[in-house]
Amino acid sequence: MMIRSRYFRETPDGRFRCFACARGCVMKDGQVGFCGVRAVKDGTPVLLNYGVFDAVHVDPIEKKPLVHFNPGSSVLSVGTTGCSWACAFCQNYDLSQRRKVEGRYFSPEELVQLAIRAGAEGIAFTYNEPTIYIEYAEDVYRLSRDQGLFLTFVTNGFASEEESRTLSRVLNAATVDLKGNASREFLRKYSAVPDPEPIFRTIKYLHSSGVHVEITDLVVPRVGDSLEEARSVARWIRENLGDEVPLHFLRFHPDYKMNWLPVTPVKTLEDHYRVAKDEGLKYVYIGNVPGHPYEHTYCPSCGRPVIKRYGFDIIEWNLDDEMRCRFCGYRLPIKGKLHVKGFEDRFFSLLY
């Protein structure tokens, strides 16, 4: 499905500059941008993949990962083709690096109805970079808000300033993945990203606008696992966003062009965790290591586990309806409510 894009500006020489991401591709007639889905055809800037999805699933929100936003809820997760980055380690490279638009078309109305029929509480644009089809997300937002659905992005955060304003208006939550501590050298070499500055600008803008933000960092062994870089990221979060924004260190699994690397050692992840905690962050997590104690949420006041998880599943809940610790009364910054029906009856009787 091809539509006229709302995120291009004509340049004085008759070309068009795209601002659906911070890359700012400039195209003349017949050219396609870096992402593979934004182009100029017959003198008109267009979006080629509007509503065409090649991945559609119902996921727990913890898979995004969002652990401080409507815990236990389910989301309709959708992804299309193309990406504003070219990560050599991408686990969804069959979608993100494909430069042919393929999949099934869902109008915004159809997607919202699909989420409702699936029993999902929200819609997550994920799997590939959703900022490259921002027009569709805008149109879904106009319909989903009336149905009580929330919207979230799993994004690299590499948005233009104009697009950040749109995201702050249409998103309820966002997971921003820094990848390799978002170091300039790492992103340039392994993701074809010229400058990480727009990522941090986007995070600050979303957070200041009231969007719930959680930050992930894919810890790639040997080439993207610097503890000093991790310390710098944790310090930036505390100084610019506060000490309550969750930070997730994710275990890398070899894939695509970087299958010569091992999985991230658990000790490396634990070292990153300790560095972030030393920098004053209250909520730090390790991801992709099911069963690890750093999957849990701990009360910053009494230190007791208030949410225990195994992978994407909540297995113990020790918060009241106001998200206060049942052990000491400390209120945690968790938005929304627990969405697992009958969960309290199954577990509180075992705990108290």
N, C-alpha and C positions, 0 to 999 in steps of 0.2 A: 504494500500500500504506500503510495507516494503522495505527499502533500507539500504545499508551499511552506517553506520554513519561516518561522518568526524570529530566527536568531542569526540573521545575516545583515550586513550593511554594505551598501554599494560604495566602492572606492572611486576617487576622481578619475581613474583610468578605465572605468567600466567593469572592473572585476568585483568580486564579492568577498568580504571578510566574514568568516564564521565566528561567532562568539558563544558556541555551545560548550566550549571548554577553554582553558587558558592557552591552548596551543595557537589559536587564532589563525587557522589556515586561510590563505587568500587564494581564491579560485576564479578561473575564467570559464567560459562556456565549455561544457564537456568534461570538466575535471571533477574528481572526487577527492574529498578530504582524507587526512591521515586515518580517520576512524573507519572509512569505507562505507558510511551510510549517509553522509551529508555531501551534497553535490550541487552543481549548477547545470541545469538542462534547459536548452532553448531559451537561454537568457534569464531563467528563473531559479532562484535558490530553493532547493528542495530537501526534504527528509525522506530517505528511501525505505526506511524500515518502520514506519509508523504503524504500531499495533501488530507487527508480524513477530510472533514469538516462537522460538524453537525449543524452549524449556519452560514447562509449566508444572509446578508441584505445590503440594501443601506441606509446609514445614513448621516445626516449632520455632518460635521467635528466638529461642536460645541458639539456634543454628546460625543466626545472622552474623556475629553473635550480639544480641541485645539481652542483657540480664537484669537491667534496672528499669525496664519499660514493659508494662503489661506482662509480667512473668507468667509462663504457662500458656500463653495465648498461641494461636496458630495463625499463619499468614499464607496467603496465596503468593507463592514466589514465581516470578516470571523473568525470563531473560531472552534477549534477541541476539543478533550477530553484530560484530564490530566492537571497537574499543578505542579510546583516546590514548592508550598506552600500548606497549608491545613487550610485556613482561616475558622474559625467557623461561620463567618458572611457572607460568600460569597453568592452573589445574583445569581451567575451563577454556583452554586455547582453541578447542574445536568450535566454540562459539565466538570468543573474543577476537581471534585472529582470522576468522573466516571473512572473506571479502565478497561473498555472494549472499545477498539477503534471501533467507529461506525460512520457512516455518508456516504457521497457521495465523491467519488474521483474526484478531479480536477487536471489535470496536470498543471504545471506552465503556459504553453501556453493557456490552457483553462481558467484559472483564469484571466489572463490578458485580453483575448478576452471578457470574461464575464463583466469585469469592463468597457471596452470600450462600449459594447452594452448597458450597464446600464446608460451610460452617466456620469460615475464617473470620477473625476479628479485624484483620488488616490485609494490606497488599504490600509486598516487598518487591521492589525492582532490584534485581540482583543477577548473579552469574556472570554477566558482562557489565561494562560501565554504563549506568543508566543516564548520566548527564548528556550523552550523545543523542538521546531521543526525548529531550526535556519537554517538547511540545505535547507529546502523548501523556506524560505524567501530569502536566497541567490540566489537560482535558479530563483525565480520570479523577483528579482531585475535585473538580467541580461537581462530579456526580457522587463520589464516595463519601464526601463529608455529610451529605444529606442522608446517607444510609448508616451513619455511625461507624464507618470503617476508618482506621488510621492508615497513613501512608509512610513508608520508610524506604530509604535508599541504602544499599551497600555500595559504597563509592570510594574512588581514589581521592576524592576531594579536589581534583584538578579542574576547578570551575573558574569561569571568568567572573569579574565583579558583578556584571549585569545578571548573570545566571545565579549567582549566590543570592541575590535579592529574591529571585523567583523561588529558589529552594527554601528560603526561610519562610516563605508564604505558604507553600503547598505541603511541606514535610512536617510530620509529627516527630519523627526520629530519624537518625542517620548513624550508620556505622562507617567510620572513615578509616581506611587501611593505609598505614604509613609505608609498610614494606621496607625491610632493611633499615629501620630507624629513619627513613626518609632522608638519608644522607645524599648530598648532591652527587658524589662519585658513584654510589650504588645505583641510584635511579637513572643516571645518564647511561651507565654501562649496561644495565640489565633490564631497563624498562623504557628506554628511549625518551626519557623525560628531561627536558633542558634545565628546569629550575623548580625546586620544591616549594618555593615561597608561596605560590597560589594555594597550595594545600593548607598551610597554616592560616592563611588569610581566610579561606573558606570556613575552616573549623571555628575560628574566632567569631566570624559573622553569624554562623548558624547558632552557636552557643549563646551569643548576646541577643539573638532574636527569639530565644525561647525554645528552639528545637532541641529535643533530647539527643545528646551526642555521646557515643561511646567510641573509643579509639582502639584500633588493633594494630599490632606490629608483627608482621610475619618475620620470624627470626630465621634467616637463611644461614646455615653453618658455613664457617670459613670466610664468607664474602660479605655477610650482612648481619654479624652478631656481636658488634662492638659494644662492650659494656659502657664505655664512655659516651658513645652515641645514645645508648639507652638512657643513661643518666641525664644527658642533655634534653632528651625528649620529655622525660618525666618532670624535669625542672621547668621546662617550657609550659607543660600542662598546668602545673601548680601555679605558676606565676601569671598565666594568661587566662586560665579557665577555672582555677580553684582546685582544691584537693579532693573534691568529691566526684570528678569525672572518671568513669571506669576506664582502665587501660588493660587490654588483653595482649599477652604475648603468645603468639600462635606457633605451634610446631610445624615446621616445613616438611613436606613430603616430596621427594624428587619426581619431577614430571617435565614434559615438553623438552626444551633444549638444555635443561639442567638436571637430567637424571643421573649424572655422574656424581652428584653430591649425596651424602648420607642424610637420613632424617636428623632433625635437630636433637642433640642429646638432651635428655631431661634435665641434667645438671645445668646446662647452658640456660634453659628456660628458668630454672630456679634462681640462678644468679641474676638474671634480668629482673625477676620478681623482687628479689631483695634490694636491688639497686633502686627500683621505683618506690618501694616502701621506705627506704632510707631517705629518699627525697621528699617524703611527706605525703604521698598519695594514699588515700584511705582504702581504695578499692582497686586491687590489682588481681589479675586472673591469668592462669595458664590455660590455653586452649589446645584441643586436639590430643589430649592425653587423658582419656576417660579413666575415672577413678582416682585422679590425683587430688590431694586435699586442697590445692590452690584453685580448684574449680568452684569451691564454696564461697559464699559471702559471709564474712565475719563482722560482727558488731564492732565498730571502732572504739566503743566505750568499755565493754566488758570482755571482748575478745572471743565470745562464744559464737559458734556457727548458727546463723539465723536462716540461711538458705543452703541446704546441701543438694548437690547435683551429682549425677553420674552421666557424663556426656551432655546430652541435650535435655535430660529428664530431671525434674525436680523430685527429690526423694525425701526431703524433710523441710518443713516450713515452720519457722519460729518467730513470725511477725504477726501483729494484730491488724485490724482493718485500716489503721492509720499508719501502717508500716513502722510501728514501734517494736523494738526488741522485747520479746516476752520475758527475757531474763532481767533486763535492767531499765527498760523504758526508753532507750535512746531511739530517736526517729531517724530512719535511713532515707536517703533521697531516691526512692523508687517510685516511678510514676505509674499511674494506673492501678490495677488490682490483680490479684491472683485469679487466673482463668481456668484452673483445673477443677472441674465440677466434682464435688464430693471429696476433694483432697483433704480438707480439714477433718472430716469425719474419720477418714482412714488413718490419719497420722497423729492427730492430737491425742487420741485415746491411747496411743502407744507411748507418748512422751510424757503425759501428765496424769 
